[in-house]
Amino acid sequence: MFSQRVRKRYDLIDAWLFGTQARETAGGDSDADIAVLLRGGQGAPGTCVDAAVGGRVG
């Protein structure tokens, strides 16, 4: 699961799904938009963590 993979690398406080997946209006080619809150100022605002946890969620 995404949150477990992020938690292993970062000090994850919380994660939120938003966008078309959250609204249940996603199409077959839609991605997943996930906002994460990290403890201790890890990374600058807008930092992408998907490279650290892999491009695919699951």
GIQUI-V106592 format. One record per residue. N is the residue number from 0. PHI is phi in whole degrees, -180 to 180 (999 if undefined). PSI is psi in radians with two decimals (none if undefined). NEAR is the number of other C-alpha atoms within 12 Angstrom. Layout:
BEGIN
{{N;PHI;PSI;NEAR} {N;PHI;PSI;NEAR}}
END
This chain:
BEGIN
{{0;999;2.57;13} {1;-56;-0.88;28} {2;-62;-0.62;26} {3;-68;-0.67;17} {4;-69;-0.68;22} {5;-69;-0.72;28} {6;-60;-0.57;21} {7;-66;-0.54;15} {8;-100;-0.56;19} {9;-125;2.92;24} {10;-91;1.43;20} {11;-75;2.26;24} {12;-94;-0.84;18} {13;-160;2.85;18} {14;-142;2.52;22} {15;-131;2.34;17} {16;-89;2.32;19} {17;-141;3.08;17} {18;87;-2.76;17} {19;-64;-0.59;17} {20;-64;-0.74;18} {21;-68;-0.61;16} {22;-83;-0.06;13} {23;59;0.67;14} {24;-121;0.29;14} {25;-71;2.53;15} {26;-96;-3.11;12} {27;-63;-0.45;10} {28;-105;0.22;9} {29;-75;2.57;14} {30;-97;-3.13;19} {31;-109;2.22;25} {32;-100;2.06;22} {33;-130;2.16;23} {34;-96;2.43;24} {35;-125;2.53;29} {36;-112;2.07;26} {37;-110;2.47;24} {38;-78;2.57;16} {39;77;0.38;11} {40;66;0.53;15} {41;-72;2.03;18} {42;81;2.69;16} {43;-84;2.76;13} {44;-53;2.36;12} {45;87;0.01;14} {46;-62;2.37;15} {47;-91;2.17;19} {48;-101;-0.01;31} {49;-67;-0.46;22} {50;-69;-0.51;13} {51;-78;-0.51;17} {52;-110;0.00;20} {53;99;2.59;15} {54;-70;-0.32;14} {55;-111;2.45;15} {56;-90;2.45;19} {57;139;none;12}}
END
